[in-house]
Amino acid sequence: MGWWRSYAGDERFSSSTLTILISIFVVLWLVVKKQRKAAIPSLPPGPRGLPIVGYLPFVGTELHTKFHQLCGIYGPIYKVWLGNKLPIVISSPSLVKEVVRDQDAIFSNRDTNIVGNIVSYGGADIAFSLNCPNWKMLWKIFVREMLSPANLDSTFPLRREEVRNTIRNVYNKKGTHIDLGDMAYVTVMNAIMNMLWGGTLHGVERAKFGAEFKHIFAEFVMIIGKPNVSDLFPALARFDLQGLKRKEKRISETIDGVLDYAIDKQIKSLAKAKEEGKTKTGQKDLLQVLLELREQDPSMSMMQVKALVFYFRAE
C-alpha cells in the first residue's frame, strides 16, 4: 500500500491520472456502442406494448384485421412484440416478393411451434425442416419422385376409382337433397387417401383406416390452429398450460400407429415379391414409391418417410 499512499499524497498527479482514465473509458464506451449499433441493423417501427406481454393484449380475436390497421399507421413493414416473440409483419407485394422469392434462402428458416414440431417428427418434414441439404433432399423426393408425371399416372386408377364411387353415390341418392360441398370434400380426402396407400390397404381395411386418419387429421387441424401461450412464452412451455402438447402427442401416437401398420404391410408385400423374384406392378401408391426410394437410398430414415406421408396428406 506504500505506492498508493505516495500517489494519493500527490493530489495533482492523482486527479490528472483519474481524468485521463475517465476520458479513455468514455472514448472506448462510445466506440463500442457505435460498433454495436452498426452491427445490429435498425428494426422497423411498430406499436409499443406492455412489459412482458408486449402488444398481445391489444391484438384481439381478428389478427388479420389488427395487422391491417397497424399497416395503415406504420407502413408496409413493422414490428410487433407478441409475448417474447418479435414478428416482423410485411404487407407490400414488393416486400413479399423479396422475402419469399429473391431472398428465400435467408428467410426460409423459422421457429417451429410446439405442436408442429411434434407432428412433423421433430421437424423432419418439408414444412418445418431447416433450409439445409436434408430439406433439399426431401423437396427433391417430394417434387421429382412423388409428384412426377410417371408416379401421378401410376396413381390415376386410384383417383378414378374414388371419382366413380362418388358418381355412384350421387346416382343412388337421386331425388334427395345432396350437400355438394361436403361430397366434394369427402371425394378429395378419399382420393388423397387412395393415393397414399390405395395399393397397400384394400376393401374394409382401407375404409377403416381412411376414416380413422381423416378423423385424426380433423382434430389435428383444430389443435394446430389454436394460439399456444407456450409458443409466445417459451419459459412456460414446460407447464403446457393449455394442454395442447399433451393432446398433440396423443394424436401423433395414433397417427404413428396407423402409418406403422400401413408401412409394415407394404414392406412385407415388397419383401414377398422380391423373394418370389417378381416386381410389384399395377397400382403404385405413394407409400410404395417412398419405400422403394428408401431401399435405394439408406440415408433416408423411416421417420422421414412418415413425415413425407403426413405432409402430403396435409397439403
Steps between C-alpha positions, in 0.01 A plus 500: 500500500801731514484574131134604533578739787775660294260553206217614725730752662552665162151649443587655166637173363205290618235740361671520159535122487136459591397747228701310238356165607143632489561651157638173366203309645247739344669481160510119510135485609394726213699292249349173625150647498546625144629162385207319659255739343662449162502119541132476594278630220228736609157342532192639326254709699214343688247542781616519858376225726499419868789344692524120467181455291584758234215590264317173564210646709409740216498252210142379550339196340544607136875511449485582129273801564731639768808451280323684217427793735863511615612496137309825447688656792855365468527417132552179301761360742490525878585307816260390771596331826277201584616371835869412465476474121575785261322441167567730206182559300517578127203590281652641182511283184857614430611404853323165479680431171830592664440263793345196334686505169806727471635436852321174575821323610535752784138516612404134455614397848257576781414392851300179524202516731456225758207326333660512155826360636318199646294412193795546260714252695729770631502709181574207269253602230518768230291764677698519824848384398779759485641608166784248477610206282248279681213732403621511139502120490142484634380766256662317210328177602166672545500691170705283266403159629165505682343763273678406178277444193585129503396449863189714462406290197552183705254626764243607241297176534477564875362850448267382224360233728411758766333733247295207369393418856381859545305494174341170608413657836335800332301272269374291795379817672295629209187680611657608832689810611879475471761720666738544207759681713519216751503240224782680316704517821450129573590412140825697513594354838427145386696557178802615702472199729481278193816659362679451832431130553229392258724223371600392851167479686189358339126474556368537853851543636565801277165659588561447872845656502393778265215600731724485805773705336252767385357527851848534650600759242189711567588506872860587414390800290292630790794477742770644275277799421465598866735769640736337749628709790802267522614618155487866605657443842756218469568512875145371556528217245584241767163557671289452182232727643246434222569128476563527124829312518337205678214490248737520204720223641193276525402582140858450381518156666176398328624625161827317558310178567300532177813574296697217665227252409482613137881514465546155657244350264659663196851387603381139538329516162815635330719240677270218389508622140879523517532144635284370219716687251213719392473875467188644655303655216157650458367777716788670681408716795729773636591294805643230274691764302658637820597156630662412167693827511611426857625159388711670233623771740557362855579851629127572484354412840163341570413809699542711185275258310227549761549876501470517120184288503338726757623812318340379177178431691509851655566666165 
